[in-house]
Amino acid sequence: MIMKNVISQLIDDFHERELPKPSIRNKAFAEIKGKADVVIGMRRSGKTWFCYQKIRELIASGVPKEAVVYLNFEDDRLLAFNVSHFQEILDVYFGKYPEFRRTRCYFFFDEIQRIDQWEMFIRRLLDSENIQVFITGSSSKLLGTEIATSLRGRSLSTEIFPFSFEEFLKFHEFFPDRPRTFGANTAAVLRKAVKDYRDTGGFPEVQNLDPHVRIEVLQGYIDAVLLKDIIERHQVGNVPVLKHLVRHIANSSGGKFSVNKFYNMMKSMSIKCTKNSLYAYLDHLTDAFLFFKVPIHSRSERSRLINPPKIYTIDTGLLNAVTFRNSYDYGPLLENMVFMHLRRGGHDVEYLNTKDGHEVDFFARSKISGEVRLIQACWGMSDQKTFERERNGLKSAMSEFSLSTGTIVTWDDEADLEDGIMAIPAWKWLLS
């Protein structure tokens, strides 16, 4: 009986309170009848606010607010909630609003992965009720093992990341829409904005905070991911090794990561761990969207196994909060920004070693069109030796894959080079 009271209170609270006005994201729910809409992404990246955006749209279209239910399963009042209580949500809601039995309703379940066997209830809702279901979770496995058993083919996913550069510009009211021209005034605004974006990152909550407070908040995000999404969720016992791993990856973001090398480093420091546990921790960290693994581009499975992946971090603001960076060492941040832009844009991303020994940072294939793009990230053209190396890598890969164009994303240099290679500044490329 007590859980019914809690659910009743939460539904009433939601219907009575004013909805916050979210920053509009460049994403939309698919909303197909008979399928659950699943929103996934790292904690604090804006999944809940994306749901509020949808709820406001529904109400604006004429749906009564009472036809919408929102429950956050990380609310401390739902700590005792388990799979047997799901039916009580329906009992309480339709007890309050029996008239909605015959109309379409909209149920939003935030961080539902906290409840074991949640997917069985969602399947039943889809099969037997006239309810559009929206689910959020901080785990990419919401698309994998957890959904595979009961909801395969019954869900559509939307990934929410921290703000893109375009969303950052809108949030801070630099431009109402994406700039179409790049005259001197627009370019000056974008140059300043991209520096702020690099330093602050895109997590919505930290945008207008004092830098010291921002760093503290972002460090708290990592602690929350480690505690809730990894240590508690996967019963991780060796917490010191997990923290060493996070620090090590953050300090070499964009670099190649070898479990063997890290294992030997831990061994040399007399810190006990196993290689299997390190592989598992890395999987948990990528599952929680903190880091992303980028494999080598190769048709050979052996080559993919023996060449370590590169690892990127979800947000440059987060990187700045946990690492010390010299002012001349911004290249890795630029490379991270380029990777995240490609990842947001729905590309499968790999790095590439050409047959003649050159490396290309990004071999990116669009999941929709299949189009392949070759991209290097290079801070500037003034370091001629480095720039020529990047350019030669692109030329080699373009020849090998019969591609007519290649891109070098710089911090602020622009040039139309011969052989189909274009150097383009980040403040312009991030809006492409």
C-alpha positions in Angstrom: 0.0 0.0 0.0 2.8 2.4 0.9 4.4 2.3 -2.7 0.9 3.2 -4.1 0.9 6.3 -1.9 4.4 7.3 -3.1 3.4 6.8 -6.8 0.2 8.8 -6.3 2.2 11.7 -4.7 4.8 11.7 -7.5 2.1 11.8 -10.2 0.3 14.6 -8.4 3.5 16.6 -7.9 4.3 16.3 -11.6 0.9 17.5 -12.7 0.9 20.4 -10.3 4.4 21.8 -10.9 5.4 24.1 -13.7 7.6 22.5 -16.3 11.1 24.0 -16.6 11.8 25.6 -20.0 14.6 23.5 -21.6 17.3 24.5 -24.1 16.0 23.1 -27.4 18.2 20.3 -28.6 18.8 19.4 -32.3 17.2 16.0 -31.8 13.7 14.6 -32.0 11.9 11.4 -30.8 10.8 9.0 -33.6 7.5 8.3 -31.8 6.1 5.3 -33.7 3.1 3.5 -32.2 4.0 0.1 -30.7 7.6 1.1 -30.1 9.3 2.5 -27.0 11.4 5.6 -27.5 14.7 5.1 -25.7 17.0 8.1 -24.8 20.5 7.2 -23.8 23.5 9.2 -22.8 25.9 10.1 -20.0 24.5 11.4 -16.7 23.8 15.2 -16.8 24.0 15.4 -20.6 20.4 16.6 -20.8 18.2 13.4 -21.2 15.6 14.6 -18.7 15.4 18.0 -20.2 15.1 16.5 -23.6 12.0 14.7 -22.2 10.7 18.0 -20.8 11.1 19.4 -24.3 8.9 16.6 -25.7 6.3 17.0 -22.9 6.1 20.8 -23.6 5.6 20.0 -27.3 2.8 17.5 -26.5 1.0 20.0 -24.3 1.4 22.7 -26.9 -0.2 20.4 -29.5 -3.3 20.0 -27.3 -2.5 16.9 -25.2 -3.8 17.5 -21.6 -0.9 17.5 -19.0 -2.9 14.8 -17.1 -2.4 12.5 -20.0 1.3 12.6 -19.4 3.1 10.7 -16.6 6.8 11.4 -15.6 8.6 9.2 -13.0 12.3 9.4 -12.2 13.5 6.1 -10.7 16.4 7.7 -9.0 14.0 9.7 -6.8 14.9 8.6 -3.2 11.2 8.0 -2.6 11.3 5.1 -5.1 14.3 3.4 -3.6 12.1 0.5 -2.4 10.5 0.2 -5.9 10.9 -3.2 -7.6 9.4 -5.0 -10.6 6.3 -6.1 -8.6 5.4 -2.4 -8.2 5.1 -1.5 -11.9 1.4 -2.6 -12.1 0.7 -0.1 -9.3 1.7 2.8 -11.6 -1.2 1.8 -13.9 -3.6 1.1 -11.0 -2.9 4.5 -9.4 -2.9 6.5 -12.7 -6.1 5.1 -14.2 -7.7 5.3 -10.7 -7.1 9.0 -10.9 -7.9 9.5 -14.5 -10.3 6.6 -15.7 -11.3 8.8 -18.7 -7.8 8.4 -20.2 -8.3 4.6 -20.5 -9.8 5.3 -23.9 -7.3 7.9 -25.2 -3.6 8.0 -25.9 -1.3 8.5 -22.9 2.4 9.3 -22.7 4.6 7.7 -20.0 8.1 9.0 -19.3 10.4 6.7 -17.2 13.7 8.3 -16.3 16.8 6.1 -15.4 14.6 3.0 -15.5 17.6 0.7 -15.7 17.8 0.9 -11.9 14.9 -1.5 -11.7 15.6 -5.1 -12.5 13.4 -6.7 -15.2 11.9 -3.3 -16.2 11.8 -4.4 -19.8 9.0 -7.0 -19.2 6.7 -4.3 -17.9 7.5 -2.0 -20.9 6.8 -4.9 -23.3 3.4 -5.4 -21.6 2.6 -1.7 -21.9 3.4 -1.7 -25.6 1.3 -4.8 -26.2 -1.8 -4.1 -24.1 -2.2 -0.3 -23.4 -2.7 2.7 -25.6 0.5 4.3 -24.2 3.5 5.9 -25.9 6.5 5.0 -23.8 9.6 7.1 -23.4 12.6 5.7 -21.5 15.9 7.3 -20.4 19.0 5.6 -19.1 22.7 6.2 -18.6 23.8 3.0 -20.2 24.4 2.1 -23.8 23.4 -1.5 -22.9 19.8 -0.2 -22.9 20.2 -0.9 -26.6 22.0 -4.2 -26.1 21.7 -7.0 -23.6 18.9 -5.5 -21.5 16.6 -4.8 -24.5 17.6 -7.9 -26.5 15.4 -10.3 -24.6 12.1 -8.5 -24.5 12.2 -5.4 -26.7 14.2 -6.4 -29.8 12.5 -4.6 -32.7 10.2 -2.8 -30.2 12.4 0.2 -29.4 13.9 3.2 -31.2 16.9 5.0 -29.7 18.1 8.6 -29.5 21.5 9.4 -28.1 21.8 12.7 -26.1 25.3 14.2 -25.7 26.5 17.4 -24.1 25.8 20.5 -26.3 27.2 20.5 -29.8 28.9 23.7 -30.9 25.7 24.8 -32.6 23.6 24.1 -29.5 26.2 25.9 -27.4 25.8 29.0 -29.6 22.0 28.9 -29.3 22.1 28.4 -25.5 24.3 31.5 -25.1 22.2 33.4 -27.7 25.1 34.2 -30.0 23.0 33.2 -33.0 19.3 32.2 -33.2 20.2 29.7 -36.0 23.3 28.2 -37.6 25.3 31.0 -39.3 25.1 30.7 -43.1 27.7 33.3 -43.9 31.1 33.9 -42.3 31.9 37.6 -42.6 34.4 39.4 -40.3 31.8 40.0 -37.5 30.4 36.5 -37.5 34.0 35.0 -37.7 35.1 37.1 -34.7 32.1 35.9 -32.6 32.7 32.3 -33.6 36.5 32.5 -32.8 35.7 33.6 -29.2 32.8 31.1 -28.8 34.8 28.1 -29.9 37.5 28.9 -27.4 34.8 29.1 -24.6 33.2 25.9 -25.9 36.6 24.1 -25.8 37.2 25.3 -22.2 33.7 24.9 -20.8 32.5 21.9 -22.7 28.8 21.3 -23.5 27.2 20.0 -20.3 24.1 22.2 -19.9 24.3 22.7 -16.1 27.8 24.2 -16.0 27.4 26.7 -18.8 27.2 29.9 -16.7 29.1 28.8 -13.6 32.3 30.4 -12.2 35.3 28.3 -13.6 36.2 27.0 -10.1 32.7 25.9 -9.4 32.4 24.4 -12.9 35.5 22.2 -12.4 34.1 21.0 -9.0 30.7 20.2 -10.6 32.3 18.3 -13.6 34.5 16.3 -11.3 31.3 15.4 -9.4 29.8 14.1 -12.6 32.7 11.6 -13.0 32.3 10.5 -9.4 28.6 10.0 -10.0 29.2 7.9 -13.1 31.9 5.8 -11.3 29.7 5.2 -8.2 26.2 4.7 -9.7 26.9 3.4 -13.2 29.9 1.3 -12.6 30.8 0.5 -8.9 27.2 -0.1 -7.7 25.8 -1.4 -11.0 28.5 -3.9 -11.8 29.7 -4.6 -8.2 33.2 -3.4 -8.9 35.5 -4.1 -5.9 38.8 -2.7 -7.0 38.0 1.0 -6.9 41.6 2.3 -6.8 42.4 0.6 -10.1 39.2 2.0 -11.7 40.2 5.5 -10.6 43.8 5.1 -11.9 42.3 3.9 -15.2 40.0 6.9 -15.6 42.9 9.3 -14.8 45.3 7.5 -17.2 42.8 7.7 -20.1 41.8 11.3 -19.4 45.5 12.3 -19.4 46.1 10.7 -22.8 42.7 11.3 -24.4 42.9 10.6 -28.1 45.9 8.3 -27.6 46.1 4.6 -28.2 45.3 2.5 -25.1 46.7 -0.9 -24.4 45.3 -3.0 -21.5 48.6 -4.9 -21.4 50.7 -1.8 -21.0 48.4 -0.4 -18.3 48.4 -3.8 -16.5 52.2 -3.7 -16.5 52.2 -0.2 -15.2 49.9 -1.2 -12.3 52.2 -4.2 -11.6 55.2 -1.9 -11.5 53.4 0.2 -8.9 52.6 -2.9 -6.9 48.8 -2.4 -7.5 47.0 -5.6 -7.9 44.5 -6.2 -10.7 43.8 -8.7 -13.5 43.8 -8.1 -17.2 40.2 -9.4 -17.4 39.0 -6.9 -14.8 40.7 -4.1 -16.8 38.9 -5.1 -20.0 35.6 -5.2 -18.0 36.3 -1.7 -16.4 37.0 -0.3 -19.9 33.7 -1.7 -21.2 31.8 -0.3 -18.2 33.4 3.2 -18.8 32.4 3.2 -22.5 28.9 1.7 -21.7 28.4 4.8 -19.3 29.4 7.1 -22.2 32.4 8.6 -20.4 34.8 7.3 -23.0 34.6 6.1 -26.6 36.8 3.4 -28.2 37.9 4.0 -31.8 39.3 0.9 -33.4 41.7 0.7 -36.4 40.1 0.5 -39.8 40.9 -3.0 -41.1 39.1 -5.9 -42.6 41.4 -8.2 -40.7 40.0 -9.2 -37.3 43.6 -10.0 -36.2 44.7 -6.5 -37.1 41.8 -5.1 -35.0 42.8 -7.2 -32.1 46.6 -6.5 -32.1 46.2 -2.7 -32.8 45.0 -0.9 -29.6 42.0 1.4 -29.9 42.3 5.1 -29.5 40.1 6.4 -26.7 38.3 9.8 -26.6 36.4 11.5 -23.8 32.8 12.7 -24.1 33.5 16.4 -23.4 36.5 18.7 -23.4 35.1 20.6 -20.4 35.2 17.3 -18.5 38.7 16.7 -19.7 39.8 20.2 -18.5 38.3 19.5 -15.1 40.4 16.4 -14.5 43.7 17.1 -16.2 46.4 19.7 -16.1 47.0 21.3 -19.5 49.8 23.5 -20.7 48.7 26.4 -22.9 50.5 25.0 -25.9 49.0 21.5 -25.5 45.5 22.1 -27.0 45.9 19.7 -30.0 44.3 16.7 -28.1 41.3 18.9 -27.2 40.8 19.9 -30.9 41.1 16.2 -31.9 38.5 15.3 -29.2 36.1 18.0 -30.4 36.4 16.7 -34.0 35.7 13.1 -32.8 32.7 14.1 -30.8 31.2 16.1 -33.7 31.5 13.0 -36.0 30.1 10.8 -33.3 27.1 13.1 -32.7 26.5 13.2 -36.5 25.9 9.4 -36.6 29.3 8.3 -38.1 31.1 5.1 -37.4 34.6 6.3 -36.7 37.9 4.5 -37.0 41.5 5.5 -37.3 43.6 4.5 -40.3 47.1 3.3 -40.9 47.9 3.5 -44.7 50.0 0.9 -46.5 52.9 3.2 -46.7 52.9 3.9 -42.9 51.0 7.1 -42.6 48.2 7.6 -40.0 44.9 9.3 -40.5 43.0 10.4 -37.4 39.5 9.7 -38.6 38.1 7.3 -41.2 34.4 8.3 -40.7 31.5 6.5 -42.4 27.9 7.9 -42.3 25.5 5.3 -40.9 22.8 6.6 -43.2 24.4 7.4 -46.5 27.5 5.2 -46.2 29.6 8.1 -47.4 33.3 8.0 -46.2 35.2 11.0 -45.0 38.9 11.3 -44.2 39.8 13.9 -41.6 42.9 15.0 -39.8 43.0 17.2 -36.7 46.0 19.6 -36.7 46.3 22.6 -34.5 47.8 24.9 -37.2 49.7 25.3 -40.4 52.6 27.2 -38.9 54.3 24.0 -37.7 55.2 23.1 -41.2 56.7 19.7 -40.4 53.6 18.5 -38.5 51.2 20.0 -41.0 53.0 18.3 -43.9 52.9 14.9 -42.1 49.1 15.2 -41.6 48.7 16.3 -45.2 50.8 13.4 -46.6 48.8 11.0 -44.5 45.6 12.3 -46.1 47.0 12.1 -49.6 48.1 8.5 -49.1 44.7 7.5 -47.7 42.8 9.3 -50.5 44.8 7.4 -53.0 44.4 4.1 -51.3 40.6 4.5 -51.0 40.1 6.3 -54.3 38.6 9.3 -52.5 38.8 12.8 -54.2 38.6 14.9 -51.0 40.1 15.1 -47.6 39.8 17.6 -44.7 42.3 19.0 -42.2 40.5 20.6 -39.3 42.7 23.3 -37.7 42.1 25.7 -34.9 42.1 28.9 -37.0 43.8 28.3 -40.3 42.0 28.0 -43.6 43.3 27.1 -47.0 42.2 25.3 -50.2 45.2 23.1 -50.8 45.7 21.2 -54.1 44.8 17.5 -54.5 41.3 18.0 -53.1 42.5 18.7 -49.5 40.8 21.5 -47.6 42.1 23.0 -44.3 39.2 24.5 -42.4 39.0 26.2 -38.9 37.2 24.3 -36.1 34.8 27.3 -35.6 33.5 26.8 -39.2 33.8 23.0 -39.5 31.9 22.3 -36.2 28.9 23.9 -37.9 29.0 21.6 -40.9 
